[in-house]
């Protein structure tokens, strides 16, 4: 993620005394994404990822960190948080809540293959099944209520055509509610840069800090919107079908989910168009910042509104 909070070697070495991880030998900022501060941390015992949370409070972290621990124990490929000597997954560092997780041996891909998309879809379904036994609950903080309120703040900042399109899509989504669809724990941000691969195998899903309880199909739509998206905003049908085939090999979609799929794809695009517009017009300050293009999801939403083939 972008580095908003600066941590130096002395600060980190003092904080690491609460763990049994040997001596600090390396600290490197990770400059990608837009929400939290991440560093690679190397000690004489191994390599880890340090996250400092820029918006989440310490008391909010148990859901996310316990979820990752739960999923890892149930065979889902993801980082496992490390407990300190007080058996806590998180504590304050540089006046920010912070945690350490295992560093996975893999890399993200910019141009996924059909085989990789199928593997990601399969692992996402496995995550949804494993999440069914997770006892904690977290409402989606960036669901329909959030995007409706945020859109209202953005309308005056947009040119008339963009504001009209955003208003129309918010109105469309308000006419559709999907409480009858299967719900559970979702990742809510499973983009290509949040999946590490070793060749065609999944090394792990990362960045669970938008995870919450919501409609499972919404999670699938968010993922397909990124994994199968082309630069022009269109969807590569072969990649989308491979992703959905992998997912349904573990958890077949219901008839109701199939009917809701076109609108859910639009919902996934709306959510990230709205958040990127917010980041663009009201950026968060940091040492290194990386603002992503809102137009990517505006073009995708326009393509979804016009399409007739949804790959199911």
C-alpha positions as CSV (number, residue, x, y, z in Angstrom):
1,X,0.0,0.0,0.0
2,X,1.0,3.6,-0.2
3,X,3.3,4.6,2.7
4,X,1.4,7.2,4.8
5,X,3.0,6.5,8.2
6,X,6.8,6.4,8.3
7,X,8.5,3.7,10.5
8,X,12.2,3.7,11.0
9,X,14.5,0.8,12.0
10,X,14.7,1.9,15.7
11,X,10.9,2.3,16.1
12,X,10.3,-1.1,14.5
13,X,13.1,-2.9,16.5
14,X,11.6,-1.7,19.7
15,X,8.1,-2.8,18.7
16,X,9.4,-6.2,17.6
17,X,10.5,-7.0,21.1
18,X,7.0,-8.1,21.8
19,X,7.5,-11.0,19.4
20,X,9.9,-13.9,19.3
21,X,11.3,-13.2,15.8
22,X,15.0,-12.6,16.3
23,X,16.7,-9.4,15.2
24,X,15.5,-6.9,12.6
25,X,17.7,-7.0,9.4
26,X,15.5,-5.3,6.8
27,X,12.6,-2.8,6.3
28,X,11.1,-1.9,3.0
29,X,8.0,0.2,2.2
30,X,5.5,-1.3,-0.2
31,X,4.2,1.4,-2.6
32,X,1.0,0.0,-4.1
33,X,-2.7,0.5,-3.3
34,X,-4.3,3.4,-1.4
35,X,-5.6,2.4,2.0
36,X,-3.0,1.2,4.6
37,X,0.7,1.4,5.1
38,X,2.6,-1.8,4.4
39,X,6.2,-2.8,4.8
40,X,8.2,-5.9,4.1
41,X,10.0,-6.8,7.4
42,X,13.0,-9.2,7.5
43,X,14.4,-10.6,10.7
44,X,16.9,-13.3,11.5
45,X,13.9,-15.7,11.7
46,X,12.3,-14.9,8.4
47,X,10.3,-12.4,6.2
48,X,7.0,-10.9,7.1
49,X,4.5,-8.2,6.1
50,X,3.9,-5.3,8.5
51,X,0.6,-3.4,8.1
52,X,-0.2,-0.1,9.8
53,X,-3.9,0.8,9.6
54,X,-4.7,4.3,8.6
55,X,-8.4,4.3,9.2
56,X,-9.3,1.1,11.2
57,X,-9.1,1.4,15.0
58,X,-7.4,-1.2,17.2
59,X,-10.7,-2.5,18.5
60,X,-12.0,-3.1,14.9
61,X,-9.1,-5.4,13.9
62,X,-10.1,-8.7,15.6
63,X,-12.7,-9.4,12.9
64,X,-10.2,-9.2,10.1
65,X,-7.2,-10.8,11.8
66,X,-9.2,-13.6,13.4
67,X,-10.9,-14.2,10.0
68,X,-7.5,-14.6,8.3
69,X,-6.4,-17.0,11.1
70,X,-9.6,-19.0,10.6
71,X,-9.3,-19.2,6.9
72,X,-5.7,-20.3,7.0
73,X,-6.6,-23.1,9.5
74,X,-9.3,-24.2,7.1
75,X,-7.1,-24.6,4.1
76,X,-7.7,-21.3,2.3
77,X,-4.4,-19.8,0.9
78,X,-3.9,-16.6,2.8
79,X,-1.4,-14.9,5.2
80,X,-1.6,-15.9,8.9
81,X,-1.4,-13.2,11.5
82,X,1.3,-13.6,14.1
83,X,0.4,-13.4,17.8
84,X,2.8,-11.5,20.1
85,X,3.9,-12.7,23.6
86,X,0.6,-11.4,25.0
87,X,-1.3,-13.5,22.4
88,X,-2.4,-10.4,20.6
89,X,-2.5,-10.1,16.8
90,X,-2.3,-6.3,16.8
91,X,-0.9,-3.4,18.9
92,X,0.1,0.3,18.4
93,X,3.1,1.3,16.4
94,X,3.8,4.9,15.5
95,X,0.4,5.7,17.0
96,X,-1.3,3.4,14.5
97,X,-2.7,-0.1,15.0
98,X,-0.3,-2.5,13.5
99,X,0.1,-6.3,12.8
100,X,2.5,-8.8,11.3
101,X,1.4,-11.5,9.0
102,X,3.3,-14.3,7.2
103,X,4.9,-13.3,3.9
104,X,3.7,-15.5,1.1
105,X,6.0,-16.9,-1.7
106,X,4.3,-15.6,-4.8
107,X,3.6,-12.6,-7.0
108,X,0.6,-10.9,-8.5
109,X,0.0,-11.0,-12.3
110,X,-1.0,-8.1,-14.6
111,X,-2.4,-10.3,-17.4
112,X,-4.0,-13.5,-16.0
113,X,-4.5,-16.6,-18.0
114,X,-7.6,-18.8,-18.3
115,X,-6.0,-21.4,-16.0
116,X,-5.2,-18.7,-13.4
117,X,-8.7,-17.2,-13.5
118,X,-10.2,-20.7,-12.9
119,X,-7.9,-21.3,-10.0
120,X,-8.8,-17.9,-8.4
121,X,-12.5,-18.6,-8.8
122,X,-12.1,-22.0,-7.2
123,X,-10.2,-20.6,-4.2
124,X,-12.8,-17.8,-3.8
125,X,-15.5,-20.4,-3.5
126,X,-13.5,-22.4,-1.0
127,X,-13.1,-19.2,1.0
128,X,-16.8,-18.6,1.0
129,X,-17.4,-22.2,2.2
130,X,-14.8,-21.9,4.9
131,X,-16.2,-18.6,6.1
132,X,-19.5,-20.2,6.8
133,X,-18.1,-21.4,10.2
134,X,-16.5,-18.1,11.2
135,X,-18.4,-16.8,14.2
136,X,-17.8,-13.0,14.0
137,X,-19.9,-10.7,11.9
138,X,-19.1,-7.4,10.2
139,X,-21.6,-5.4,8.1
140,X,-20.3,-4.1,4.8
141,X,-19.0,-0.6,5.5
142,X,-19.0,0.2,1.8
143,X,-22.3,-1.2,0.7
144,X,-25.3,0.5,-0.9
145,X,-25.8,2.9,1.9
146,X,-22.2,4.1,1.7
147,X,-22.1,4.5,-2.1
148,X,-25.5,6.4,-2.0
149,X,-24.2,8.8,0.6
150,X,-20.8,9.2,-1.0
151,X,-22.3,9.8,-4.5
152,X,-24.3,12.6,-3.0
153,X,-21.1,14.3,-1.9
154,X,-19.5,13.8,-5.3
155,X,-22.2,15.1,-7.6
156,X,-21.2,18.8,-7.2
157,X,-17.5,17.8,-8.0
158,X,-18.3,16.0,-11.3
159,X,-19.0,17.3,-14.7
160,X,-22.7,17.1,-15.5
161,X,-22.5,13.9,-17.7
162,X,-20.6,11.9,-15.1
163,X,-22.8,13.1,-12.3
164,X,-25.9,12.1,-14.3
165,X,-24.5,8.6,-15.0
166,X,-23.6,8.1,-11.3
167,X,-27.0,9.3,-10.2
168,X,-28.7,7.0,-12.6
169,X,-26.8,3.9,-11.5
170,X,-27.3,4.7,-7.8
171,X,-31.0,4.9,-8.5
172,X,-30.9,1.6,-10.5
173,X,-29.2,-0.2,-7.6
174,X,-31.7,1.2,-5.1
175,X,-34.4,-0.6,-7.0
176,X,-32.7,-3.9,-6.5
177,X,-32.1,-5.6,-3.1
178,X,-30.7,-9.1,-2.8
179,X,-31.4,-10.2,0.8
180,X,-32.8,-13.5,-0.6
181,X,-29.4,-14.5,-2.0
182,X,-26.8,-16.5,-0.2
183,X,-24.7,-14.4,2.2
184,X,-21.5,-14.9,4.2
185,X,-17.9,-13.7,4.6
186,X,-16.7,-11.9,1.5
187,X,-13.2,-10.6,0.6
188,X,-14.8,-7.5,-1.1
189,X,-11.5,-6.4,-2.8
190,X,-10.2,-9.5,-4.7
191,X,-8.4,-7.7,-7.4
192,X,-5.4,-9.1,-9.3
193,X,-3.0,-7.3,-7.0
194,X,-4.6,-9.0,-4.0
195,X,-3.8,-12.5,-5.2
196,X,-0.3,-14.0,-5.2
197,X,0.4,-16.8,-7.6
198,X,3.2,-19.4,-8.1
199,X,2.8,-20.1,-11.7
200,X,-0.8,-21.2,-12.0
201,X,-1.2,-22.2,-8.3
202,X,-2.6,-19.8,-5.7
203,X,0.0,-18.8,-3.2
204,X,-2.5,-16.8,-1.3
205,X,-5.2,-14.1,-1.1
206,X,-4.0,-11.0,0.7
207,X,-5.4,-7.7,2.0
208,X,-8.5,-8.8,3.8
209,X,-9.2,-5.4,5.4
210,X,-12.4,-4.8,3.4
211,X,-13.7,-8.2,4.3
212,X,-17.2,-8.3,5.7
213,X,-20.5,-10.2,5.6
214,X,-22.5,-9.6,2.5
215,X,-24.0,-11.3,-0.6
216,X,-21.5,-13.9,-1.8
217,X,-22.4,-13.1,-5.5
218,X,-21.3,-9.5,-5.0
219,X,-17.8,-10.9,-4.1
220,X,-17.8,-12.9,-7.3
221,X,-18.8,-9.8,-9.3
222,X,-16.1,-7.7,-7.8
223,X,-13.4,-10.3,-8.6
224,X,-14.6,-11.0,-12.2
225,X,-14.8,-7.2,-12.8
226,X,-11.0,-7.1,-12.3
227,X,-9.7,-10.5,-13.3
228,X,-11.5,-10.5,-16.7
229,X,-11.4,-6.8,-17.4
230,X,-9.6,-5.4,-20.4
231,X,-8.1,-1.9,-20.8
232,X,-11.1,-0.6,-22.8
233,X,-13.5,-1.6,-20.1
234,X,-14.8,-4.7,-21.8
235,X,-14.7,-8.1,-20.3
236,X,-12.7,-11.0,-21.8
237,X,-15.4,-13.7,-22.1
238,X,-12.9,-16.6,-21.9
239,X,-11.4,-15.3,-18.6
240,X,-14.9,-14.6,-17.1
241,X,-16.2,-18.0,-18.0
242,X,-13.0,-19.7,-16.6
243,X,-13.4,-17.8,-13.3
244,X,-17.1,-18.7,-13.0
245,X,-16.4,-22.3,-13.9
246,X,-13.8,-22.5,-11.2
247,X,-16.1,-21.0,-8.7
248,X,-19.0,-23.2,-9.5
249,X,-16.9,-26.3,-9.4
250,X,-17.0,-25.7,-5.6
251,X,-20.2,-23.7,-5.0
252,X,-22.7,-23.8,-7.9
253,X,-24.7,-20.6,-8.3
254,X,-28.4,-20.8,-7.5
255,X,-31.1,-19.8,-10.1
256,X,-31.7,-16.6,-8.1
257,X,-28.0,-15.7,-8.2
258,X,-27.9,-16.2,-12.0
259,X,-30.9,-13.9,-12.4
260,X,-29.2,-11.3,-10.2
261,X,-25.8,-11.5,-11.9
262,X,-26.1,-8.6,-14.4
263,X,-27.1,-6.2,-11.8
264,X,-24.5,-7.4,-9.3
265,X,-21.8,-6.8,-11.9
266,X,-23.0,-3.3,-12.2
267,X,-23.0,-3.0,-8.4
268,X,-19.4,-4.1,-8.2
269,X,-18.4,-1.5,-10.8
270,X,-20.4,1.2,-9.0
271,X,-18.7,0.6,-5.7
272,X,-15.2,1.0,-7.1
273,X,-16.1,3.9,-9.4
274,X,-17.4,5.7,-6.3
275,X,-14.5,5.0,-4.1
276,X,-11.9,6.0,-6.7
277,X,-13.8,9.2,-7.4
278,X,-13.6,9.9,-3.7
279,X,-9.9,9.2,-3.6
280,X,-9.4,11.4,-6.6
281,X,-11.3,14.4,-5.4
282,X,-10.4,14.1,-1.7
283,X,-7.0,12.3,-1.6
284,X,-5.4,11.1,1.6
285,X,-2.0,12.6,2.3
286,X,1.0,10.4,2.6
287,X,4.8,10.0,1.9
288,X,4.0,8.1,-1.2
289,X,0.5,8.2,-2.8
290,X,-1.0,6.3,-5.6
291,X,-4.4,7.4,-6.8
292,X,-6.1,5.0,-9.2
293,X,-8.0,6.1,-12.2
294,X,-11.8,6.3,-11.6
295,X,-12.4,6.1,-15.3
296,X,-11.5,2.4,-15.3
297,X,-14.7,1.5,-13.5
298,X,-16.8,4.2,-15.2
299,X,-16.0,2.5,-18.5
300,X,-16.6,-0.9,-17.1
301,X,-20.0,0.2,-15.7
302,X,-20.9,1.6,-19.1
303,X,-20.0,-1.7,-20.8
304,X,-22.1,-3.7,-18.3
305,X,-25.1,-1.4,-18.9
306,X,-24.9,-2.1,-22.6
307,X,-24.0,-5.8,-22.7
308,X,-26.2,-8.8,-23.3
309,X,-23.8,-11.7,-22.7
310,X,-22.9,-12.4,-19.1
311,X,-21.0,-15.7,-19.5
312,X,-23.2,-17.9,-17.4
